[in-house]
Amino acid sequence: MTLVTSKKKVSTYLSEDLKEDAERLATLEKRSLSNLIEVLLQDAVDKAKKEGRF
């Protein structure tokens, strides 16, 4: 199944433990790993902007 999206692809390296924990958390929240990472990163950026660090 191919999805068309305007979002940009980003590659990253994670430790095996962090990847496994993130996958577990994504499953618990009924999200994909990609969506979980996007939500967490957006929250961090929003917080930094609110605090004037951005």
CYANA upper distance limits for C-alpha pairs under 8 A (distance plus 0.5 A):
 14 LEU  CA     18 LEU  CA      6.73
 14 LEU  CA     19 LYS  CA      6.46
 15 SER  CA     19 LYS  CA      6.70
 16 GLU  CA     20 GLU  CA      6.65
 17 ASP  CA     21 ASP  CA      6.65
 18 LEU  CA     22 ALA  CA      6.48
 19 LYS  CA     23 GLU  CA      6.56
 20 GLU  CA     24 ARG  CA      6.68
 21 ASP  CA     25 LEU  CA      6.67
 22 ALA  CA     26 ALA  CA      6.53
 22 ALA  CA     33 LEU  CA      7.32
 22 ALA  CA     36 LEU  CA      8.39
 23 GLU  CA     27 THR  CA      6.66
 23 GLU  CA     32 SER  CA      8.36
 23 GLU  CA     33 LEU  CA      6.23
 24 ARG  CA     28 LEU  CA      6.77
 25 LEU  CA     29 GLU  CA      6.71
 26 ALA  CA     30 LYS  CA      6.43
 26 ALA  CA     31 ARG  CA      5.38
 26 ALA  CA     32 SER  CA      6.29
 26 ALA  CA     33 LEU  CA      6.01
 26 ALA  CA     36 LEU  CA      6.34
 27 THR  CA     31 ARG  CA      6.47
 27 THR  CA     32 SER  CA      7.65
 31 ARG  CA     35 ASN  CA      6.54
 31 ARG  CA     36 LEU  CA      6.60
 32 SER  CA     36 LEU  CA      6.70
 33 LEU  CA     37 ILE  CA      6.74
 34 SER  CA     38 GLU  CA      6.70
 35 ASN  CA     39 VAL  CA      6.62
 36 LEU  CA     40 LEU  CA      6.69
 37 ILE  CA     41 LEU  CA      6.51
 38 GLU  CA     42 GLN  CA      6.51
 39 VAL  CA     43 ASP  CA      6.65
 40 LEU  CA     44 ALA  CA      6.83
 41 LEU  CA     45 VAL  CA      6.73
 42 GLN  CA     46 ASP  CA      6.52
 43 ASP  CA     47 LYS  CA      6.61
 44 ALA  CA     48 ALA  CA      6.71
 45 VAL  CA     49 LYS  CA      6.69
 45 VAL  CA     54 PHE  CA      8.37
 46 ASP  CA     50 LYS  CA      6.65
 47 LYS  CA     51 GLU  CA      6.68
 48 ALA  CA     52 GLY  CA      6.73
 48 ALA  CA     53 ARG  CA      5.59
 48 ALA  CA     54 PHE  CA      6.16
 49 LYS  CA     53 ARG  CA      6.27
 49 LYS  CA     54 PHE  CA      5.33
